[in-house]
Amino acid sequence: MFAEAIEQILQDLCTPAAVRAIEAGASPAPLWHAVESAGFLELLASEADGGAQLPLADLFPILCNFGRYTVPLPLAQSIAARALAPAHMLPAGMITLAAALRREADGSLCCPLIPCGVIADFVLARDDAALLLLPGALAQRSASGVRGSLTATLTWCDDSGATRIPGDGAALTAFAAAAHAALLSGAITRVFEMTLQHCKDRVQFGKSLGKFQAVQHQLSVMAEHTAAASIAAAAAFHTEDRTPTFLRAAMAKSRTSEAAVLVAATAHALHGAIGVTEEYDLQLLTRRLHEWRMTHGSEAHWNLLIGQHVLANDLSLVELVCSA
């Protein structure tokens, strides 16, 4: 029910033209206010806080839709923030999640390469075992420089404007990884659908591209990675807890990040020259795949953490799979 309702908003207000406009500096307010006014930011908040207290498994298709539509706002992060911190302590406005927080020798604070850091009103960061809410208005923002990207590094001269919030810092890391795995899964699925349709419609030498054996092979490999990414991402949300567990989130982010590279490359190979043009929507998705792959750690980062977890707990492969 919630997934269908949010998708209707995305169909109307998160069109490829709207995404391009926001990337170019247009106001994100219409899309943000449509989701906010409908109460969808409170999906995970408790009923006592006026939320829907939605099970995590039901959140997964919603986040996948955000990926399919390349939503250029921190909607997933703002929803996650309501599960990570008491709702009454969170201000109105766009909240994004920081991958890291550095305290410099001069007392300044730096959160590097924050997703949607260019437009976010607040940043929720892990400060050791606690959570720290930082106002974007007091930060110096340095955009990543990548065309169309809203990622930015934010720096505060001190922590005078920060608010320490009760919460679990480790849970933020796991939720951020799982959320971006879901975003990647949605975008990967949409890229595969577009590529499959293109191969059906495009005719070369008197028959559609999809009739060529070499193309069929590439599509089949693409399909395998798309399915694996979806299964791994969904598994991170199948829990009775309010936030994803570390191991499932790690596996989800690792697998979806790995799939993103191959799916993006194969999609552009099969689309040919049209796939890299500004006018064609494929580039909106594949740019997100490469960006989200790196956000909150690539597959190399998470594979290392998974390996360290296995060694620290002396797990066999069977025990690893069962514990996940």
C-alpha positions in Angstrom: 0.0 0.0 0.0 2.7 2.5 1.0 5.0 1.5 -1.9 2.2 2.1 -4.5 1.2 5.4 -2.9 4.8 6.7 -2.9 5.4 5.5 -6.4 2.4 7.6 -7.6 4.1 10.6 -6.2 7.4 9.7 -7.8 5.7 9.2 -11.2 4.2 12.7 -11.0 7.1 14.7 -9.4 10.3 12.7 -9.8 10.3 12.5 -13.6 13.7 12.4 -15.5 13.2 16.0 -16.3 12.7 16.9 -12.6 15.8 14.9 -11.6 17.8 16.8 -14.2 16.5 20.1 -13.0 17.3 19.4 -9.3 20.8 18.2 -10.3 21.2 21.6 -12.1 20.2 23.6 -9.1 16.4 23.7 -9.1 14.5 23.6 -5.9 13.8 20.1 -4.5 10.9 21.6 -2.4 7.9 20.3 -4.5 9.1 16.6 -4.3 10.2 16.9 -0.7 7.0 18.5 0.5 4.8 16.0 -1.4 6.5 13.1 0.5 6.7 14.9 3.8 3.1 16.2 3.8 1.8 12.7 3.0 3.5 11.4 6.2 5.8 9.0 4.5 8.9 10.2 6.4 7.4 8.7 9.5 7.1 5.2 8.1 9.5 3.7 10.7 8.7 6.0 13.6 6.8 4.5 16.5 3.0 4.9 16.7 3.6 6.9 19.9 5.5 9.4 17.8 2.8 9.5 15.1 4.5 7.1 12.8 3.4 3.9 11.0 5.9 1.7 12.8 6.3 -0.2 9.5 8.2 -3.5 9.5 11.6 -3.2 7.9 10.7 -5.8 5.3 7.9 -3.5 4.1 10.3 -0.6 3.7 12.5 -2.5 1.2 10.2 -2.1 -1.9 9.8 1.6 -1.1 13.6 2.2 -1.0 13.9 0.2 -4.2 11.4 2.6 -5.9 13.6 5.5 -4.8 16.4 3.8 -6.7 14.3 3.1 -9.8 13.4 6.8 -10.0 16.9 8.1 -9.1 15.4 10.2 -6.4 17.8 13.2 -5.9 16.8 13.8 -2.3 17.8 12.1 1.0 14.4 10.5 1.4 15.8 7.1 2.3 18.1 8.7 4.9 15.4 10.8 6.4 13.2 7.8 6.9 16.0 5.8 8.4 16.8 8.7 10.8 13.3 8.2 12.4 14.3 4.7 13.3 17.8 5.6 14.5 16.8 8.5 16.8 13.7 9.6 18.8 11.4 11.4 16.5 10.8 14.4 18.8 14.6 15.1 18.7 14.7 15.4 15.0 13.9 18.7 13.3 11.9 19.2 10.2 13.9 19.2 7.0 16.0 16.9 4.9 18.3 14.7 7.0 21.1 12.7 5.4 23.4 10.1 6.9 27.2 10.7 7.1 29.5 7.8 6.3 32.2 9.2 8.6 32.9 12.0 11.1 36.4 13.4 11.6 37.4 15.7 14.5 40.3 17.8 13.4 43.1 19.1 15.6 41.8 22.7 15.4 38.4 21.6 16.7 36.6 21.5 13.4 34.4 18.7 12.3 34.4 17.1 8.8 32.0 14.7 7.2 33.5 13.7 3.8 31.4 12.9 0.7 27.9 13.0 2.2 25.1 11.8 -0.1 22.9 14.8 -1.0 25.2 16.9 1.1 24.7 19.8 -1.3 21.0 20.2 -0.4 20.6 18.5 3.0 19.3 20.6 5.9 20.9 18.3 8.6 23.5 15.6 8.8 23.1 12.7 11.2 26.6 11.2 11.9 28.1 8.5 14.1 30.3 9.9 16.8 31.9 6.8 18.3 28.9 4.9 19.9 26.6 7.9 19.9 24.8 10.0 17.2 25.4 13.7 16.4 23.0 15.9 14.5 24.8 18.7 12.6 23.0 21.6 10.9 23.8 22.1 7.2 23.3 25.8 7.5 26.4 26.2 9.6 28.6 24.1 7.4 31.0 24.9 4.6 29.9 22.7 1.7 32.4 21.5 -0.9 30.7 19.7 -3.8 32.3 16.5 -5.1 32.9 18.1 -8.5 31.3 15.1 -10.3 28.8 16.4 -12.9 25.2 16.1 -11.7 26.2 14.7 -8.3 24.7 16.2 -5.1 27.4 14.6 -2.9 29.4 17.1 -0.9 31.9 17.3 1.9 30.7 19.3 4.9 32.9 21.0 7.4 32.0 22.8 10.7 34.3 25.1 12.5 33.3 23.6 15.8 30.6 21.5 17.3 28.7 24.3 19.0 25.7 23.9 16.7 25.6 20.1 17.0 23.1 18.1 19.0 24.0 14.9 20.7 21.2 12.4 20.3 20.6 9.1 22.2 21.1 6.3 19.8 23.3 3.5 18.5 26.1 4.7 16.3 26.8 1.2 14.9 23.1 1.0 13.9 23.6 4.1 11.7 26.4 2.4 9.8 24.4 -0.7 9.2 21.2 1.1 8.2 23.1 3.4 5.8 24.6 0.4 4.1 21.3 -1.5 3.8 19.5 1.6 2.5 22.0 2.1 -0.2 21.9 -1.6 -1.1 18.1 -1.2 -1.6 18.7 2.0 -3.7 21.2 0.1 -5.8 18.9 -2.9 -6.2 16.1 -0.7 -7.5 18.4 1.2 -9.9 20.0 -2.1 -11.1 16.6 -3.6 -11.9 15.5 -0.6 -13.8 18.8 -0.6 -15.8 18.3 -4.2 -16.7 14.7 -3.6 -17.8 15.7 -0.7 -20.0 18.5 -2.8 -21.6 16.3 -5.8 -22.2 13.7 -3.6 -23.8 16.3 -1.9 -26.0 17.6 -5.2 -27.2 14.1 -6.2 -28.1 13.4 -3.0 -30.0 16.7 -2.3 -31.7 17.1 -4.1 -35.1 20.5 -4.9 -36.7 21.0 -6.9 -39.8 17.3 -7.6 -40.1 16.7 -8.9 -36.5 16.5 -7.6 -33.0 19.7 -7.4 -30.9 18.2 -9.8 -28.5 18.3 -12.5 -31.1 22.1 -12.6 -31.2 23.6 -15.3 -29.1 26.4 -13.0 -27.8 23.9 -10.4 -26.7 21.7 -13.1 -25.0 24.8 -14.2 -23.0 25.4 -10.7 -21.8 21.8 -10.3 -20.9 21.7 -13.6 -19.0 24.8 -12.6 -16.9 23.1 -9.2 -16.3 19.9 -11.0 -15.1 21.9 -13.1 -12.7 23.6 -10.1 -11.1 20.3 -8.2 -10.9 18.5 -11.1 -9.2 21.5 -11.7 -6.8 21.6 -8.0 -5.9 17.8 -7.9 -5.2 18.0 -11.0 -3.0 20.9 -9.8 -1.0 19.4 -6.3 -0.5 16.0 -7.8 0.5 17.7 -10.1 3.1 19.1 -7.1 4.9 15.5 -5.9 5.7 14.1 -9.3 6.8 14.5 -8.8 10.5 12.2 -8.1 13.5 14.5 -5.4 14.7 14.0 -1.7 14.1 17.3 -1.5 12.2 19.2 -4.0 9.9 21.8 -6.2 11.5 25.5 -5.5 10.7 26.2 -8.8 8.8 23.2 -8.7 6.6 23.7 -5.1 5.8 27.4 -5.7 5.0 26.6 -8.6 2.6 23.8 -6.6 1.0 26.0 -3.5 0.3 28.9 -5.7 -0.9 26.8 -7.7 -3.3 24.9 -4.8 -4.8 28.0 -2.7 -5.2 29.7 -5.5 -7.0 26.7 -6.0 -9.3 26.5 -2.2 -10.0 29.8 -2.2 -11.9 29.0 -5.1 -14.2 25.4 -4.0 -14.8 26.3 -0.5 -15.7 29.1 -1.5 -18.0 27.0 -4.1 -19.8 24.0 -1.7 -20.2 26.2 0.8 -21.9 27.8 -1.8 -24.1 24.5 -3.1 -25.3 23.0 0.3 -25.8 25.9 1.6 -27.8 26.4 5.3 -28.4 22.9 6.3 -27.4 23.5 5.1 -23.8 25.9 7.8 -23.0 24.0 10.8 -24.4 22.5 13.4 -22.1 19.0 13.1 -23.5 18.8 9.3 -22.8 17.7 8.4 -19.3 20.1 5.5 -18.9 22.9 7.8 -17.7 20.8 9.1 -14.8 20.7 5.5 -13.5 24.2 4.4 -14.2 25.7 7.5 -12.7 23.8 6.7 -9.6 25.0 3.1 -9.7 28.6 4.2 -9.6 28.0 6.9 -7.0 25.9 4.7 -4.6 28.4 1.9 -5.0 31.0 4.0 -3.3 28.7 5.7 -0.8 29.1 4.3 2.7 31.8 1.9 1.3 32.3 -0.2 -1.8 32.3 -3.9 -2.0 36.0 -4.0 -1.0 35.3 -2.1 2.2 32.5 -4.4 3.2 34.2 -7.6 2.2 37.0 -6.7 4.5 34.6 -6.1 7.4 32.8 -9.4 6.7 36.1 -11.2 6.7 37.2 -9.6 10.0 33.8 -10.6 11.5 34.3 -14.2 10.4 37.8 -14.4 11.8 36.9 -12.7 15.0 34.0 -15.1 15.6 35.8 -18.2 14.2 32.9 -18.9 11.8 32.8 -21.6 9.2 31.1 -20.9 5.9 27.9 -22.7 7.0 27.9 -20.8 10.2 28.4 -17.5 8.4 25.4 -18.1 6.1 23.2 -19.2 9.0 24.2 -16.3 11.2 23.3 -13.9 8.4 
